[in-house]
Amino acid sequence: MESEGLGKTAERVISPPVTDLTMSVSLPPSGQPVNRRTTLPAQYLNRELGLLAFNRRVLSQAADEAVPLLERLRFITIVSSNLDEFFEVRVAGLKEQIKLGLPEPGPDGRAPTEVFDAVCRESHALVAEQYQLLNHTVLPALAAQGIVFPKREEWTAPQRQWIRDYFFREVLPVLTPIGLDPAHPFPRVFNKSLNFAVELEGRDAFGRNSGAAIVQAPRALPRLIRLAESIAGAPYAFVFLSSILHAHMDELFAGMKVQGCYQFRVTRNSDLFVEEEEIKNLHTALQGELFHRHFGDAVRLEVADNCSQRMVEFLLQQFNLRDADLYRVDGPVNLYRLREVPDQVERPDLKYPPFVPGLPPALDGGDMFDVLKKQDILLHHPFQSFLPVIDFIRTTVSDPSVLAIKQTVYRTGIDSELMEILVEAARKGKEVTVVVELMARFDEEANLNWAARLEEVGAHVVYGVVGHKTHAKMALVVRREEGRLRRYVHLSTGNYHPRTARLYTDFGLLTANEEMCADVNEVFKQLTGLGRAGKMKHVWQSPFTLHKRIVAAIRNEAAQAAQGQPARIIAKMNALLEPQIIEELYAASAAGVKIDLLVRGVCALKPGIDGLSNNIRVRSVIGRFLEHSRIFYFHDGGAENVYLASADWMDRNFFRRIELCFPVLDAALKRRVIREGLQPYLDDTSQAWVMNADGSYERLKPRRGRRRSAQEELVFTLGIPA
């Protein structure tokens, strides 16, 4: 659907696109705040509760019978992974505020203790729903398809013998049971590791009887073991390591009676603390902190639902936790381990249909740099291939015309082909500069390792700006062509991570536009050198201009609406939290601007409130792929300005990170972003959830014959059936 569809949605006619992206609203001087309005706390939604609401929407995919069965299982594991990070970071932060006695409420007016109590209620309800769905819906449905997880009491004699042999051969030699007595205090328990609390009766060879022991499952052992079909009684049968250990726990305590054996798992505060103003070497400081992450303060205890009250109280005491921090679960304490199952089961009929990501026609057999001299290239992942980005970087190795490459790295993975290419380019004498963000949460260790490898081969490795995460996604290649230097740039809404490029929706832009390339070069100068920030022609940058420019763009639409002119804002992002942006959107709505917000995750704005936000609609699309692209559309008197960005509308992205927001200058590509990145999501009647004025969400139900799914349509139109 062309951009005229946006006008119909807004009940206005939109003029044809043009390439002039200049807006007439003046900005305050750099470094000065934009004037604020005052919004009541009741007009904001809570961030933590919004994150839990997002995970409820994800879990609903597991309950949806229209979703392939193995994918439903995968969604259950995604919720577990999300909740782990939620507790490691968000709940840990709440606990720190409470411990330090910081009563300062958030924008929604709730004090930390009030938020924590609400989070506990919602989290317990969500976890209970998750296990109920797994045990009573998904697992029985899998069993009907020949994919089973036999329990200990269900093992046949051949299965029991095979499992016993496996225990003595693969498990027992690496176990270290720890009896608790004055000489053996409670061991340090690794963050999110699988452990067993054992209640014992009797005395050992030394006459000891503490009555309790701890058994830690080595991280090297697989948590799921597949049984051979010859003894499984089904095409696919999996046994949990926890079940194997339960069945043979008495083998670890000869001559004593095991009264009870209970799996447990503790989640710890995993936010790294680095005093950035005092450190002299961020690399060294971070290396020292990484080890301590595994043993931070406990924030959650998960135990088997049959765990005795005596043992529960003992564990809570050991980890300095309260009853509110306890989660009794009916099944494995770590459901994320089930993520391995869909990959091990060869049942295409129970998974999403495969497809081959497409390629832009302009790149079909042509030299990339020759193409970029004539036109920009837009890539829409995962529907279009990430290979052109890899090829763009790969040219730095073998192309004699390439002199240098500069690239940012936020998340790239442990085994990244792109990073290997950069290492090889540096080894061959190219000028390679890599800005590595060492503080990318949960990717710090991988980034440290890549930084070390790059430095070993002579690459210039810098760590950005202390106090500001480098979250911008950009790469710049310099070539010598016909006696002059020419620059080429790749900008993106997503990370340089080939695996997530197959799972996340993102846009990438390849361009040789000299002004855009000059802007990107200016950002690299800031990151690698010293000096004041220079002015840029097209790119909006955090922490300097992005917030001001977004505010100005919103106010411009409000001014247009106040004059009776068509006015429209569409913004797609992962999160909307920044208070002033919310205030500006409320004001624009009151002025008559039609606003559509596609916010995948947490949104603190309340839509549809008379006199405040009745012109604002908020929807969240949850489907096969993780919606990750950030797209900002402003009508601007018919210019239809379209921007792509690395930044969400959050405080951290505006003020504590280095982010880029860049325009799509080419009119045809601009229409593509609207046609592929916005309109299908506004029309989605299958995977879309609409937010109500109270912050609750309702899933849209398609009318007969009117089912629309943005992601399915994009797979069909941009991808190639496998």
Residue pairs with C-beta under 8 A, 6 or more apart in sequence:
1 675
1 679
1 680
1 683
2 671
2 674
2 675
3 14
3 17
3 640
3 671
3 674
3 675
3 679
4 13
4 14
5 679
5 682
5 683
6 14
6 568
6 570
6 633
6 674
6 678
6 679
6 682
7 13
7 14
7 566
7 568
9 594
9 596
9 682
10 566
10 568
10 594
11 594
12 566
12 568
12 594
13 566
14 566
14 568
14 635
14 638
14 640
15 637
15 638
15 640
16 638
17 639
17 640
17 667
17 670
17 671
18 638
18 639
18 640
18 667
19 665
19 666
19 667
19 670
20 639
21 538
21 636
21 639
21 641
21 663
21 665
23 552
23 553
23 556
23 634
23 636
23 641
24 556
25 552
25 553
25 555
25 556
25 559
26 552
27 545
27 548
27 549
27 552
28 34
28 548
30 533
30 544
30 545
34 547
34 548
34 551
34 580
36 580
36 583
37 580
37 583
37 584
37 586
37 587
38 583
39 107
39 579
39 582
39 583
39 586
41 105
41 107
41 108
41 109
41 110
42 108
42 109
43 582
43 586
43 606
43 609
43 612
44 106
44 107
44 108
44 109
44 579
44 582
44 604
44 605
44 606
45 108
45 602
45 603
45 604
45 605
45 606
45 695
46 106
46 108
46 110
46 115
46 118
46 604
47 90
47 106
47 108
47 577
47 602
47 604
48 86
48 90
48 91
48 94
48 115
48 118
48 119
49 115
49 118
49 119
49 122
49 695
50 601
50 602
50 603
50 604
50 695
51 82
51 86
51 90
51 601
51 602
52 86
52 119
52 122
52 123
52 126
53 602
53 695
53 696
53 697
54 82
54 600
54 601
54 602
54 620
55 79
55 82
55 83
55 86
55 126
56 126
56 129
56 697
57 620
57 622
57 689
57 697
57 699
58 75
58 78
58 79
58 82
58 622
59 75
59 76
59 79
59 126
59 129
59 130
59 133
60 622
60 699
61 67
61 71
61 72
61 75
61 622
61 623
62 72
62 73
62 75
62 76
62 79
62 133
62 134
62 137
62 138
63 72
63 133
63 137
64 72
67 75
68 349
68 350
68 351
68 352
69 138
69 141
69 142
69 145
69 350
70 142
70 147
70 341
70 342
70 345
70 347
70 350
70 351
71 342
71 350
71 351
71 352
71 624
72 138
72 141
73 134
73 138
73 142
73 338
73 341
73 342
74 339
74 342
76 130
76 133
76 134
76 138
76 335
76 338
77 335
77 336
77 337
77 338
77 339
78 339
79 126
79 130
79 335
80 130
80 334
80 335
80 336
81 336
81 339
83 123
83 126
83 127
84 192
84 267
84 336
85 442
86 123
87 267
87 299
87 300
88 191
88 267
88 268
88 269
88 270
88 271
88 299
89 270
89 271
89 441
90 119
91 116
91 119
91 123
91 299
91 300
92 268
92 269
92 270
92 271
92 296
92 297
92 299
93 271
94 112
94 115
94 116
94 119
95 116
95 269
95 297
95 299
96 269
97 104
97 112
98 112
98 113
98 116
102 112
103 111
103 112
104 111
105 111
105 112
106 115
107 577
107 579
107 604
108 604
110 118
116 324
117 324
120 324
120 325
123 327
124 327
127 327
127 329
130 335
131 329
131 330
131 331
131 335
134 331
134 335
135 330
135 331
139 149
142 148
142 149
143 234
145 347
145 350
146 234
146 235
146 236
147 234
147 235
147 236
147 237
147 238
147 341
147 345
147 347
148 232
148 233
148 234
148 236
148 237
148 238
149 237
149 238
149 239
149 240
150 159
150 227
150 232
150 237
150 239
151 243
152 243
152 246
152 247
155 163
156 231
156 233
158 231
159 227
159 231
159 232
159 233
159 239
160 247
162 227
162 228
162 231
163 239
163 244
163 247
164 247
164 248
166 225
166 244
167 244
167 245
167 247
167 248
167 251
168 251
170 221
171 221
171 241
171 244
171 245
171 248
172 248
172 251
172 252
174 218
174 220
174 221
175 215
175 217
175 218
175 252
176 215
176 216
177 198
177 213
177 214
177 215
177 252
177 253
178 184
178 187
178 213
178 214
178 215
178 216
179 200
179 204
179 208
179 210
179 212
179 213
180 186
180 210
180 212
180 213
180 214
181 208
181 210
186 214
186 318
187 214
187 216
188 295
189 195
189 214
189 216
189 266
189 319
190 216
190 219
190 294
190 295
191 266
191 267
191 268
191 270
191 293
191 294
191 295
191 296
192 265
192 266
192 267
192 268
192 334
193 216
193 217
193 219
193 265
193 266
194 216
194 217
194 223
194 241
194 242
194 263
194 265
194 333
194 334
195 214
195 215
195 216
195 217
195 263
195 264
195 265
195 266
196 214
196 215
196 216
196 217
196 242
196 245
196 246
196 249
196 261
196 262
196 263
196 264
197 212
197 213
197 214
197 261
197 262
197 264
197 303
197 307
197 311
197 314
197 315
198 212
198 213
198 214
198 215
198 249
198 252
198 253
198 258
198 260
198 261
198 262
199 211
199 212
199 258
199 259
199 260
199 261
199 308
199 310
199 311
200 209
200 210
200 211
200 212
200 213
200 253
200 256
200 257
200 258
200 259
201 209
201 211
201 256
201 257
201 259
202 209
202 255
202 256
202 257
203 209
203 255
203 256
204 253
204 255
204 256
205 255
209 256
212 311
212 314
213 252
213 253
215 245
215 249
215 252
217 223
217 241
217 242
217 245
221 241
222 241
223 240
223 241
223 242
223 332
223 334
223 337
223 340
224 238
224 239
224 240
224 241
224 337
224 338
224 340
224 341
225 238
225 239
225 240
225 241
225 244
226 236
226 237
226 238
226 239
226 344
227 237
227 238
227 239
229 235
229 236
229 237
236 344
236 345
238 341
238 344
240 332
242 263
242 332
242 333
245 261
246 261
246 263
249 258
249 261
250 256
250 257
250 258
260 307
260 308
260 311
262 303
262 304
262 306
262 307
262 308
262 311
263 303
263 304
263 332
263 333
264 301
264 302
264 303
264 304
264 307
264 315
264 333
265 301
265 302
265 303
265 333
265 334
266 298
266 300
266 301
266 302
266 319
267 298
267 299
267 300
267 301
267 302
268 293
268 294
268 295
268 296
268 297
268 298
268 299
269 296
269 297
269 298
269 299
270 293
270 296
270 442
271 296
271 441
272 286
272 289
272 290
272 293
272 439
272 441
272 444
273 289
274 282
274 285
274 286
274 289
274 439
275 285
276 282
276 466
276 467
277 466
277 467
279 285
279 466
282 438
282 463
282 466
283 438
283 448
283 451
283 463
286 438
286 439
286 444
286 448
287 448
290 444
290 445
290 448
297 320
298 319
298 320
298 321
298 325
299 321
299 325
300 321
300 325
300 327
301 315
301 316
301 319
301 321
301 325
301 326
301 327
302 327
302 329
302 333
302 334
303 311
303 312
303 315
303 326
303 327
303 328
303 329
303 333
304 328
304 329
304 333
305 328
305 329
305 330
307 328
312 326
316 322
316 323
316 325
316 326
332 338
342 351
348 354
352 624
353 715
353 721
353 722
354 721
354 722
355 715
355 719
355 720
355 721
355 722
356 719
356 720
356 721
356 722
357 381
357 382
357 383
357 384
357 385
357 386
357 502
357 718
357 719
357 720
358 383
358 384
358 385
358 718
358 719
358 720
359 384
359 385
359 387
359 388
360 377
360 378
360 379
360 384
360 388
362 371
362 375
362 377
363 371
363 377
363 388
368 377
368 388
368 391
368 392
368 395
368 510
369 395
369 479
369 488
369 512
371 377
372 488
372 510
372 511
372 512
373 512
375 666
376 509
376 510
376 511
376 512
376 513
376 665
376 666
376 669
377 388
377 509
377 510
377 511
378 507
378 508
378 509
378 510
378 664
378 666
378 669
378 672
378 673
379 385
379 386
379 388
379 389
379 507
379 508
379 509
379 510
380 505
380 506
380 507
380 672
380 676
380 677
380 714
380 718
381 494
381 501
381 502
381 504
381 505
381 506
381 507
381 508
382 501
382 502
382 503
382 504
382 505
382 625
383 505
383 676
383 714
383 715
383 717
383 718
383 719
384 718
384 719
386 498
386 501
386 502
388 510
389 418
389 490
389 492
389 496
389 501
389 508
389 510
390 417
390 418
390 421
390 498
392 475
392 477
392 488
392 490
392 510
393 405
393 407
393 418
393 421
393 422
393 475
393 477
394 421
395 402
395 477
396 402
396 405
396 421
396 422
396 425
396 430
396 432
396 477
397 421
397 424
397 425
397 428
397 430
399 479
401 479
401 480
401 481
402 430
402 477
402 478
402 479
403 430
403 431
403 478
403 479
403 480
403 485
404 430
404 431
404 432
404 433
404 477
404 478
405 422
405 425
405 430
405 431
405 432
405 433
405 475
405 476
405 477
405 478
406 432
406 433
406 434
406 435
406 475
406 476
406 524
407 422
407 433
407 434
407 435
407 474
407 475
407 476
407 496
408 434
408 435
408 437
408 470
408 472
408 473
408 474
408 475
408 496
408 527
409 419
409 434
409 435
409 436
409 437
409 447
409 450
409 496
410 437
410 440
410 443
410 469
410 470
410 471
410 473
410 495
410 496
411 440
411 443
411 495
411 496
411 497
411 500
412 418
412 419
412 443
412 446
412 447
412 450
412 495
412 496
412 497
413 446
413 497
413 498
413 499
414 446
414 449
416 450
416 496
416 497
416 498
417 498
418 496
418 498
419 450
419 453
419 454
422 432
422 434
422 454
422 459
423 453
423 454
423 457
423 459
425 432
426 432
426 454
426 457
426 458
426 459
427 457
427 458
431 460
431 478
432 454
432 458
432 459
432 460
433 459
433 460
433 461
433 462
433 524
433 528
434 450
434 451
434 454
434 459
434 460
434 461
434 462
435 462
435 463
435 464
435 470
435 524
435 527
435 528
436 447
436 450
436 451
436 454
436 461
436 462
436 463
436 464
437 447
437 463
437 464
437 469
437 470
437 471
438 444
438 447
438 448
438 451
438 463
439 469
440 447
440 469
451 461
451 463
454 461
455 461
460 528
462 527
462 528
464 470
464 527
464 658
465 526
465 527
465 658
467 656
468 543
468 656
468 657
468 658
469 652
469 656
469 657
469 658
470 527
470 657
470 658
471 646
471 647
471 653
471 657
471 658
471 659
472 523
472 541
472 646
472 658
472 659
472 660
473 491
473 492
473 493
473 494
473 495
473 496
473 646
473 660
474 489
474 490
474 491
474 492
474 520
474 523
474 524
474 660
475 489
475 490
475 496
476 487
476 488
476 489
476 490
476 517
476 520
476 521
476 524
477 487
477 488
477 489
478 485
478 486
478 487
479 485
479 486
479 487
479 488
480 486
486 512
487 512
487 514
487 517
487 518
487 520
487 521
488 510
488 511
488 512
488 517
489 509
489 510
489 511
489 512
489 513
489 516
489 517
489 520
490 508
490 509
490 510
491 508
491 509
491 511
491 516
491 520
491 644
491 660
491 662
492 506
492 507
492 508
492 509
492 644
492 646
493 506
493 507
493 508
493 628
493 629
493 630
493 631
493 644
493 645
493 646
494 500
494 501
494 504
494 506
494 507
494 508
494 628
494 629
503 625
503 626
504 625
504 626
504 627
504 628
505 625
505 626
505 627
505 628
505 629
505 711
506 628
506 629
507 629
507 631
507 644
507 673
507 677
509 644
509 662
509 664
509 669
511 517
513 538
513 665
515 537
515 538
516 537
516 538
516 539
516 662
516 665
518 536
518 537
519 536
519 537
519 538
519 539
519 662
520 539
520 660
522 533
522 534
522 536
523 536
523 539
523 541
523 658
523 660
525 531
525 534
526 533
526 658
527 658
533 541
533 544
536 545
538 662
538 663
538 665
539 660
539 661
539 662
540 546
540 549
540 550
540 643
540 645
540 660
540 661
540 662
541 658
541 659
541 660
541 661
542 647
542 653
542 654
542 655
542 657
542 658
542 659
542 660
543 654
543 655
543 656
543 657
543 658
546 645
546 647
546 653
546 654
546 659
546 661
547 578
547 580
547 581
547 654
547 655
549 661
550 581
550 632
550 649
550 661
551 580
551 581
551 584
553 569
553 632
553 634
553 636
553 641
554 569
554 581
554 584
554 585
554 587
554 588
554 593
554 634
555 584
555 587
555 588
556 634
556 636
557 567
557 568
557 569
557 588
557 593
557 634
557 635
557 636
558 567
558 584
558 587
558 588
558 591
558 593
559 591
560 566
560 567
560 593
560 635
560 636
560 637
561 567
561 588
561 591
561 592
561 593
562 591
562 592
565 637
566 635
566 637
566 638
567 588
567 591
567 592
567 593
567 594
567 635
568 593
568 594
568 595
568 633
568 634
568 635
569 585
569 588
569 593
569 594
569 595
569 596
569 633
569 634
569 635
570 595
570 596
570 597
570 598
570 631
570 632
570 633
570 678
570 682
571 595
571 596
571 597
571 598
571 631
571 632
571 633
571 649
572 597
572 598
572 599
572 627
572 629
572 630
572 631
572 632
572 677
572 678
572 681
573 597
573 598
573 599
573 600
573 630
573 631
573 648
573 649
574 599
574 600
574 601
574 627
574 628
574 630
574 648
575 599
575 600
575 601
575 602
575 603
575 648
575 649
575 650
576 582
576 597
576 599
576 602
576 603
576 604
576 605
576 648
576 649
576 650
577 602
577 603
577 604
577 648
577 649
577 650
577 651
578 649
578 650
578 651
578 653
578 654
579 604
579 651
581 649
582 604
582 605
585 595
585 597
585 605
585 613
585 616
586 605
586 612
586 613
586 616
588 595
588 615
589 595
589 612
589 613
589 614
589 615
589 616
590 611
590 612
590 615
592 615
593 615
594 615
595 615
595 616
595 617
596 616
596 617
596 619
596 682
597 603
597 605
597 607
597 616
597 617
597 618
597 619
598 619
598 620
598 621
598 627
598 678
598 681
598 682
599 618
599 619
599 620
600 620
600 621
600 622
600 626
600 627
600 628
601 620
603 618
603 620
603 691
605 613
605 616
605 618
606 612
606 613
606 691
606 693
606 694
606 695
607 613
607 616
607 617
607 618
607 691
607 692
607 693
608 614
608 616
608 617
608 692
608 693
609 693
613 693
617 690
618 690
618 691
619 681
619 682
619 684
619 688
619 689
619 690
619 691
620 688
620 689
620 691
620 697
621 627
621 681
621 684
621 687
621 688
621 689
621 710
621 711
622 687
622 689
623 686
623 687
623 709
623 710
623 711
623 712
624 711
624 712
625 711
627 681
629 644
629 677
630 644
630 645
630 646
630 647
630 648
630 661
631 642
631 643
631 644
631 645
631 673
631 677
631 678
632 642
632 643
632 644
632 645
632 661
633 640
633 641
633 642
633 643
633 674
633 678
634 640
634 641
640 670
640 674
641 663
642 663
642 664
642 670
642 673
642 674
643 661
643 662
643 663
643 664
644 661
644 662
644 664
644 673
645 659
645 660
645 661
645 662
646 659
646 660
646 661
647 653
647 654
647 657
647 659
647 660
647 661
653 659
664 670
664 673
676 714
676 717
676 718
680 708
680 710
680 713
680 714
681 688
681 710
683 708
683 710
684 700
684 708
684 709
684 710
685 700
685 701
685 702
685 703
685 706
685 707
685 708
685 709
686 700
686 702
686 707
686 708
686 709
686 712
687 709
687 710
687 711
688 699
688 700
689 697
689 698
689 699
689 700
690 697
690 698
690 699
690 700
691 697
692 698
702 708
